[in-house]
Amino acid sequence: MAINLQKGQREAINAPKFTIGLGWDTNSSSTGSAFDLDASVFILGENKKY
């Protein structure tokens, strides 16, 4: 099952295990500047604490 989120969107996931994949396309008009990709995940229990 895939879930595609938009910026700011939230989704409840009811699964004991899951995998997160990240990907992006390179710029077609590369400037040669370096960049990085950051991702954050917060997993909270039903009490809203981790």
mmCIF file of the N, C-alpha and C atoms, coordinates in Angstrom:
data_MODEL
# 
_entry.id   MODEL 
# 
loop_
_atom_site.group_PDB 
_atom_site.id 
_atom_site.type_symbol 
_atom_site.label_atom_id 
_atom_site.label_alt_id 
_atom_site.label_comp_id 
_atom_site.label_asym_id 
_atom_site.label_entity_id 
_atom_site.label_seq_id 
_atom_site.pdbx_PDB_ins_code 
_atom_site.Cartn_x 
_atom_site.Cartn_y 
_atom_site.Cartn_z 
_atom_site.occupancy 
_atom_site.B_iso_or_equiv 
_atom_site.pdbx_formal_charge 
_atom_site.auth_seq_id 
_atom_site.auth_comp_id 
_atom_site.auth_asym_id 
_atom_site.auth_atom_id 
_atom_site.pdbx_PDB_model_num 
ATOM 1   N N  . MET A 1 1  ? 0.844  -1.170 0.000   1.00 0.00 ? 1  MET A N  1 
ATOM 2   C CA . MET A 1 1  ? 0.000  0.000  0.000   1.00 0.00 ? 1  MET A CA 1 
ATOM 3   C C  . MET A 1 1  ? 0.896  1.242  0.000   1.00 0.00 ? 1  MET A C  1 
ATOM 4   N N  . ALA A 1 2  ? 0.719  2.117  -0.931  1.00 0.00 ? 2  ALA A N  1 
ATOM 5   C CA . ALA A 1 2  ? 1.497  3.354  -1.017  1.00 0.00 ? 2  ALA A CA 1 
ATOM 6   C C  . ALA A 1 2  ? 0.655  4.530  -0.542  1.00 0.00 ? 2  ALA A C  1 
ATOM 7   N N  . ILE A 1 3  ? 1.292  5.462  0.136   1.00 0.00 ? 3  ILE A N  1 
ATOM 8   C CA . ILE A 1 3  ? 0.645  6.691  0.579   1.00 0.00 ? 3  ILE A CA 1 
ATOM 9   C C  . ILE A 1 3  ? 1.502  7.843  0.084   1.00 0.00 ? 3  ILE A C  1 
ATOM 10  N N  . ASN A 1 4  ? 0.942  8.695  -0.733  1.00 0.00 ? 4  ASN A N  1 
ATOM 11  C CA . ASN A 1 4  ? 1.648  9.881  -1.222  1.00 0.00 ? 4  ASN A CA 1 
ATOM 12  C C  . ASN A 1 4  ? 1.096  11.088 -0.487  1.00 0.00 ? 4  ASN A C  1 
ATOM 13  N N  . LEU A 1 5  ? 1.942  11.773 0.266   1.00 0.00 ? 5  LEU A N  1 
ATOM 14  C CA . LEU A 1 5  ? 1.515  12.915 1.056   1.00 0.00 ? 5  LEU A CA 1 
ATOM 15  C C  . LEU A 1 5  ? 1.927  14.222 0.395   1.00 0.00 ? 5  LEU A C  1 
ATOM 16  N N  . GLN A 1 6  ? 1.101  15.212 0.558   1.00 0.00 ? 6  GLN A N  1 
ATOM 17  C CA . GLN A 1 6  ? 1.428  16.571 0.157   1.00 0.00 ? 6  GLN A CA 1 
ATOM 18  C C  . GLN A 1 6  ? 1.999  17.285 1.382   1.00 0.00 ? 6  GLN A C  1 
ATOM 19  N N  . LYS A 1 7  ? 2.722  18.363 1.188   1.00 0.00 ? 7  LYS A N  1 
ATOM 20  C CA . LYS A 1 7  ? 3.328  19.102 2.286   1.00 0.00 ? 7  LYS A CA 1 
ATOM 21  C C  . LYS A 1 7  ? 2.264  19.486 3.309   1.00 0.00 ? 7  LYS A C  1 
ATOM 22  N N  . GLY A 1 8  ? 2.515  19.150 4.568   1.00 0.00 ? 8  GLY A N  1 
ATOM 23  C CA . GLY A 1 8  ? 1.596  19.479 5.646   1.00 0.00 ? 8  GLY A CA 1 
ATOM 24  C C  . GLY A 1 8  ? 0.492  18.460 5.883   1.00 0.00 ? 8  GLY A C  1 
ATOM 25  N N  . GLN A 1 9  ? 0.354  17.491 4.997   1.00 0.00 ? 9  GLN A N  1 
ATOM 26  C CA . GLN A 1 9  ? -0.701 16.491 5.125   1.00 0.00 ? 9  GLN A CA 1 
ATOM 27  C C  . GLN A 1 9  ? -0.316 15.461 6.177   1.00 0.00 ? 9  GLN A C  1 
ATOM 28  N N  . ARG A 1 10 ? -1.325 14.941 6.891   1.00 0.00 ? 10 ARG A N  1 
ATOM 29  C CA . ARG A 1 10 ? -1.098 13.908 7.900   1.00 0.00 ? 10 ARG A CA 1 
ATOM 30  C C  . ARG A 1 10 ? -1.892 12.669 7.542   1.00 0.00 ? 10 ARG A C  1 
ATOM 31  N N  . GLU A 1 11 ? -1.367 11.527 7.950   1.00 0.00 ? 11 GLU A N  1 
ATOM 32  C CA . GLU A 1 11 ? -2.033 10.254 7.656   1.00 0.00 ? 11 GLU A CA 1 
ATOM 33  C C  . GLU A 1 11 ? -1.809 9.312  8.832   1.00 0.00 ? 11 GLU A C  1 
ATOM 34  N N  . ALA A 1 12 ? -2.888 8.726  9.345   1.00 0.00 ? 12 ALA A N  1 
ATOM 35  C CA . ALA A 1 12 ? -2.773 7.717  10.402  1.00 0.00 ? 12 ALA A CA 1 
ATOM 36  C C  . ALA A 1 12 ? -2.423 6.382  9.755   1.00 0.00 ? 12 ALA A C  1 
ATOM 37  N N  . ILE A 1 13 ? -1.389 5.724  10.264  1.00 0.00 ? 13 ILE A N  1 
ATOM 38  C CA . ILE A 1 13 ? -0.943 4.447  9.712   1.00 0.00 ? 13 ILE A CA 1 
ATOM 39  C C  . ILE A 1 13 ? -1.155 3.372  10.773  1.00 0.00 ? 13 ILE A C  1 
ATOM 40  N N  . ASN A 1 14 ? -1.982 2.403  10.458  1.00 0.00 ? 14 ASN A N  1 
ATOM 41  C CA . ASN A 1 14 ? -2.272 1.314  11.382  1.00 0.00 ? 14 ASN A CA 1 
ATOM 42  C C  . ASN A 1 14 ? -1.527 0.068  10.909  1.00 0.00 ? 14 ASN A C  1 
ATOM 43  N N  . ALA A 1 15 ? -0.220 0.035  11.156  1.00 0.00 ? 15 ALA A N  1 
ATOM 44  C CA . ALA A 1 15 ? 0.597  -1.092 10.700  1.00 0.00 ? 15 ALA A CA 1 
ATOM 45  C C  . ALA A 1 15 ? 1.728  -1.319 11.699  1.00 0.00 ? 15 ALA A C  1 
ATOM 46  N N  . PRO A 1 16 ? 2.035  -2.580 12.029  1.00 0.00 ? 16 PRO A N  1 
ATOM 47  C CA . PRO A 1 16 ? 3.133  -2.841 12.957  1.00 0.00 ? 16 PRO A CA 1 
ATOM 48  C C  . PRO A 1 16 ? 4.513  -2.581 12.340  1.00 0.00 ? 16 PRO A C  1 
ATOM 49  N N  . LYS A 1 17 ? 4.626  -2.663 11.009  1.00 0.00 ? 17 LYS A N  1 
ATOM 50  C CA . LYS A 1 17 ? 5.883  -2.415 10.304  1.00 0.00 ? 17 LYS A CA 1 
ATOM 51  C C  . LYS A 1 17 ? 5.576  -1.680 9.010   1.00 0.00 ? 17 LYS A C  1 
ATOM 52  N N  . PHE A 1 18 ? 6.462  -0.803 8.626   1.00 0.00 ? 18 PHE A N  1 
ATOM 53  C CA . PHE A 1 18 ? 6.307  -0.135 7.342   1.00 0.00 ? 18 PHE A CA 1 
ATOM 54  C C  . PHE A 1 18 ? 7.665  0.333  6.843   1.00 0.00 ? 18 PHE A C  1 
ATOM 55  N N  . THR A 1 19 ? 7.741  0.616  5.565   1.00 0.00 ? 19 THR A N  1 
ATOM 56  C CA . THR A 1 19 ? 8.961  1.075  4.920   1.00 0.00 ? 19 THR A CA 1 
ATOM 57  C C  . THR A 1 19 ? 8.703  2.432  4.290   1.00 0.00 ? 19 THR A C  1 
ATOM 58  N N  . ILE A 1 20 ? 9.671  3.318  4.387   1.00 0.00 ? 20 ILE A N  1 
ATOM 59  C CA . ILE A 1 20 ? 9.559  4.647  3.789   1.00 0.00 ? 20 ILE A CA 1 
ATOM 60  C C  . ILE A 1 20 ? 10.609 4.763  2.693   1.00 0.00 ? 20 ILE A C  1 
ATOM 61  N N  . GLY A 1 21 ? 10.190 5.172  1.507   1.00 0.00 ? 21 GLY A N  1 
ATOM 62  C CA . GLY A 1 21 ? 11.112 5.382  0.398   1.00 0.00 ? 21 GLY A CA 1 
ATOM 63  C C  . GLY A 1 21 ? 11.099 6.836  -0.029  1.00 0.00 ? 21 GLY A C  1 
ATOM 64  N N  . LEU A 1 22 ? 12.254 7.361  -0.360  1.00 0.00 ? 22 LEU A N  1 
ATOM 65  C CA . LEU A 1 22 ? 12.378 8.743  -0.819  1.00 0.00 ? 22 LEU A CA 1 
ATOM 66  C C  . LEU A 1 22 ? 13.008 8.750  -2.199  1.00 0.00 ? 22 LEU A C  1 
ATOM 67  N N  . GLY A 1 23 ? 12.557 9.657  -3.034  1.00 0.00 ? 23 GLY A N  1 
ATOM 68  C CA . GLY A 1 23 ? 13.146 9.775  -4.358  1.00 0.00 ? 23 GLY A CA 1 
ATOM 69  C C  . GLY A 1 23 ? 12.927 11.168 -4.914  1.00 0.00 ? 23 GLY A C  1 
ATOM 70  N N  . TRP A 1 24 ? 13.722 11.532 -5.870  1.00 0.00 ? 24 TRP A N  1 
ATOM 71  C CA . TRP A 1 24 ? 13.565 12.814 -6.534  1.00 0.00 ? 24 TRP A CA 1 
ATOM 72  C C  . TRP A 1 24 ? 14.211 12.739 -7.901  1.00 0.00 ? 24 TRP A C  1 
ATOM 73  N N  . ASP A 1 25 ? 13.785 13.633 -8.766  1.00 0.00 ? 25 ASP A N  1 
ATOM 74  C CA . ASP A 1 25 ? 14.371 13.749 -10.095 1.00 0.00 ? 25 ASP A CA 1 
ATOM 75  C C  . ASP A 1 25 ? 15.383 14.887 -10.078 1.00 0.00 ? 25 ASP A C  1 
ATOM 76  N N  . THR A 1 26 ? 16.478 14.718 -10.785 1.00 0.00 ? 26 THR A N  1 
ATOM 77  C CA . THR A 1 26 ? 17.472 15.782 -10.855 1.00 0.00 ? 26 THR A CA 1 
ATOM 78  C C  . THR A 1 26 ? 16.945 16.924 -11.715 1.00 0.00 ? 26 THR A C  1 
ATOM 79  N N  . ASN A 1 27 ? 17.459 18.105 -11.472 1.00 0.00 ? 27 ASN A N  1 
ATOM 80  C CA . ASN A 1 27 ? 17.067 19.268 -12.267 1.00 0.00 ? 27 ASN A CA 1 
ATOM 81  C C  . ASN A 1 27 ? 17.576 19.118 -13.694 1.00 0.00 ? 27 ASN A C  1 
ATOM 82  N N  . SER A 1 28 ? 16.736 19.466 -14.662 1.00 0.00 ? 28 SER A N  1 
ATOM 83  C CA . SER A 1 28 ? 17.168 19.363 -16.054 1.00 0.00 ? 28 SER A CA 1 
ATOM 84  C C  . SER A 1 28 ? 18.147 20.479 -16.415 1.00 0.00 ? 28 SER A C  1 
ATOM 85  N N  . SER A 1 29 ? 18.097 21.601 -15.701 1.00 0.00 ? 29 SER A N  1 
ATOM 86  C CA . SER A 1 29 ? 19.046 22.691 -15.944 1.00 0.00 ? 29 SER A CA 1 
ATOM 87  C C  . SER A 1 29 ? 19.935 22.832 -14.710 1.00 0.00 ? 29 SER A C  1 
ATOM 88  N N  . SER A 1 30 ? 20.847 21.896 -14.560 1.00 0.00 ? 30 SER A N  1 
ATOM 89  C CA . SER A 1 30 ? 21.692 21.847 -13.368 1.00 0.00 ? 30 SER A CA 1 
ATOM 90  C C  . SER A 1 30 ? 22.589 23.079 -13.271 1.00 0.00 ? 30 SER A C  1 
ATOM 91  N N  . THR A 1 31 ? 22.640 23.655 -12.076 1.00 0.00 ? 31 THR A N  1 
ATOM 92  C CA . THR A 1 31 ? 23.517 24.800 -11.826 1.00 0.00 ? 31 THR A CA 1 
ATOM 93  C C  . THR A 1 31 ? 24.849 24.365 -11.239 1.00 0.00 ? 31 THR A C  1 
ATOM 94  N N  . GLY A 1 32 ? 24.965 23.079 -10.921 1.00 0.00 ? 32 GLY A N  1 
ATOM 95  C CA . GLY A 1 32 ? 26.184 22.592 -10.305 1.00 0.00 ? 32 GLY A CA 1 
ATOM 96  C C  . GLY A 1 32 ? 26.212 22.790 -8.805  1.00 0.00 ? 32 GLY A C  1 
ATOM 97  N N  . SER A 1 33 ? 25.167 23.409 -8.248  1.00 0.00 ? 33 SER A N  1 
ATOM 98  C CA . SER A 1 33 ? 25.112 23.628 -6.803  1.00 0.00 ? 33 SER A CA 1 
ATOM 99  C C  . SER A 1 33 ? 24.793 22.328 -6.078  1.00 0.00 ? 33 SER A C  1 
ATOM 100 N N  . ALA A 1 34 ? 25.421 22.157 -4.921  1.00 0.00 ? 34 ALA A N  1 
ATOM 101 C CA . ALA A 1 34 ? 25.149 20.972 -4.107  1.00 0.00 ? 34 ALA A CA 1 
ATOM 102 C C  . ALA A 1 34 ? 23.814 21.142 -3.385  1.00 0.00 ? 34 ALA A C  1 
ATOM 103 N N  . PHE A 1 35 ? 23.142 20.030 -3.153  1.00 0.00 ? 35 PHE A N  1 
ATOM 104 C CA . PHE A 1 35 ? 21.910 20.065 -2.375  1.00 0.00 ? 35 PHE A CA 1 
ATOM 105 C C  . PHE A 1 35 ? 21.780 18.742 -1.645  1.00 0.00 ? 35 PHE A C  1 
ATOM 106 N N  . ASP A 1 36 ? 20.904 18.716 -0.650  1.00 0.00 ? 36 ASP A N  1 
ATOM 107 C CA . ASP A 1 36 ? 20.657 17.472 0.060   1.00 0.00 ? 36 ASP A CA 1 
ATOM 108 C C  . ASP A 1 36 ? 19.155 17.269 0.240   1.00 0.00 ? 36 ASP A C  1 
ATOM 109 N N  . LEU A 1 37 ? 18.800 16.095 0.680   1.00 0.00 ? 37 LEU A N  1 
ATOM 110 C CA . LEU A 1 37 ? 17.409 15.723 0.906   1.00 0.00 ? 37 LEU A CA 1 
ATOM 111 C C  . LEU A 1 37 ? 17.281 15.321 2.362   1.00 0.00 ? 37 LEU A C  1 
ATOM 112 N N  . ASP A 1 38 ? 16.385 15.970 3.082   1.00 0.00 ? 38 ASP A N  1 
ATOM 113 C CA . ASP A 1 38 ? 16.154 15.654 4.487   1.00 0.00 ? 38 ASP A CA 1 
ATOM 114 C C  . ASP A 1 38 ? 14.761 15.071 4.649   1.00 0.00 ? 38 ASP A C  1 
ATOM 115 N N  . ALA A 1 39 ? 14.613 14.153 5.571   1.00 0.00 ? 39 ALA A N  1 
ATOM 116 C CA . ALA A 1 39 ? 13.312 13.566 5.879   1.00 0.00 ? 39 ALA A CA 1 
ATOM 117 C C  . ALA A 1 39 ? 13.223 13.377 7.384   1.00 0.00 ? 39 ALA A C  1 
ATOM 118 N N  . SER A 1 40 ? 12.037 13.569 7.924   1.00 0.00 ? 40 SER A N  1 
ATOM 119 C CA . SER A 1 40 ? 11.802 13.369 9.350   1.00 0.00 ? 40 SER A CA 1 
ATOM 120 C C  . SER A 1 40 ? 10.565 12.516 9.533   1.00 0.00 ? 40 SER A C  1 
ATOM 121 N N  . VAL A 1 41 ? 10.606 11.659 10.523  1.00 0.00 ? 41 VAL A N  1 
ATOM 122 C CA . VAL A 1 41 ? 9.458  10.822 10.861  1.00 0.00 ? 41 VAL A CA 1 
ATOM 123 C C  . VAL A 1 41 ? 9.303  10.851 12.369  1.00 0.00 ? 41 VAL A C  1 
ATOM 124 N N  . PHE A 1 42 ? 8.091  11.090 12.823  1.00 0.00 ? 42 PHE A N  1 
ATOM 125 C CA . PHE A 1 42 ? 7.776  11.044 14.241  1.00 0.00 ? 42 PHE A CA 1 
ATOM 126 C C  . PHE A 1 42 ? 6.743  9.954  14.446  1.00 0.00 ? 42 PHE A C  1 
ATOM 127 N N  . ILE A 1 43 ? 7.050  9.007  15.295  1.00 0.00 ? 43 ILE A N  1 
ATOM 128 C CA . ILE A 1 43 ? 6.124  7.914  15.562  1.00 0.00 ? 43 ILE A CA 1 
ATOM 129 C C  . ILE A 1 43 ? 5.626  8.081  16.990  1.00 0.00 ? 43 ILE A C  1 
ATOM 130 N N  . LEU A 1 44 ? 4.315  8.252  17.127  1.00 0.00 ? 44 LEU A N  1 
ATOM 131 C CA . LEU A 1 44 ? 3.705  8.470  18.427  1.00 0.00 ? 44 LEU A CA 1 
ATOM 132 C C  . LEU A 1 44 ? 2.768  7.331  18.760  1.00 0.00 ? 44 LEU A C  1 
ATOM 133 N N  . GLY A 1 45 ? 2.681  7.003  20.041  1.00 0.00 ? 45 GLY A N  1 
ATOM 134 C CA . GLY A 1 45 ? 1.722  6.010  20.495  1.00 0.00 ? 45 GLY A CA 1 
ATOM 135 C C  . GLY A 1 45 ? 0.339  6.634  20.635  1.00 0.00 ? 45 GLY A C  1 
ATOM 136 N N  . GLU A 1 46 ? -0.618 5.845  21.092  1.00 0.00 ? 46 GLU A N  1 
ATOM 137 C CA . GLU A 1 46 ? -1.983 6.359  21.241  1.00 0.00 ? 46 GLU A CA 1 
ATOM 138 C C  . GLU A 1 46 ? -2.058 7.486  22.257  1.00 0.00 ? 46 GLU A C  1 
ATOM 139 N N  . ASN A 1 47 ? -1.101 7.532  23.189  1.00 0.00 ? 47 ASN A N  1 
ATOM 140 C CA . ASN A 1 47 ? -1.080 8.615  24.177  1.00 0.00 ? 47 ASN A CA 1 
ATOM 141 C C  . ASN A 1 47 ? -0.390 9.863  23.634  1.00 0.00 ? 47 ASN A C  1 
ATOM 142 N N  . LYS A 1 48 ? -0.072 9.857  22.341  1.00 0.00 ? 48 LYS A N  1 
ATOM 143 C CA . LYS A 1 48 ? 0.575  10.981 21.643  1.00 0.00 ? 48 LYS A CA 1 
ATOM 144 C C  . LYS A 1 48 ? 1.985  11.251 22.154  1.00 0.00 ? 48 LYS A C  1 
ATOM 145 N N  . LYS A 1 49 ? 2.637  10.232 22.725  1.00 0.00 ? 49 LYS A N  1 
ATOM 146 C CA . LYS A 1 49 ? 4.015  10.346 23.181  1.00 0.00 ? 49 LYS A CA 1 
ATOM 147 C C  . LYS A 1 49 ? 4.827  9.247  22.534  1.00 0.00 ? 49 LYS A C  1 
ATOM 148 N N  . TYR A 1 50 ? 6.125  9.462  22.385  1.00 0.00 ? 50 TYR A N  1 
ATOM 149 C CA . TYR A 1 50 ? 6.983  8.455  21.777  1.00 0.00 ? 50 TYR A CA 1 
ATOM 150 C C  . TYR A 1 50 ? 7.871  7.792  22.771  1.00 0.00 ? 50 TYR A C  1 
# 
